Amino acid sequence: MNTSSIHLMLLALLLSVVALFCMLVGAAAGLLARIDGATYAAALLRGTLAFAGSATLSLALLTFVLTAL
C-alpha cells in the first residue's frame, strides 16, 4: 500500500471516531436535559447544540493536527 491510501484510511477512521464521539456527546446532553425536566423539544435542541459544538471543536482540532503533520 502506498502512503496516500494509508493517509486516506487514517482520515476516514478519524472522521468516523469524531462522528461517534459527537453523537455520544449530543445524546448525553439531550438525556441530561430531559432528566433535568426539559421538554422533549428543548432536550432535542440542547442535544443538537452539543453535537454541533463538539463537531466544530473536534474537526478544528483534527484539521490543526493534520496540518501540523
Secondary structure, DSSP 8 states (H G I E B T S, - for coil): --HHHHHHHHHHHHHHHHHHHHHHHHHHHHHHHHHTT--HHHHHHHHHHHHHHHHHHHHHHHHHHHHH-
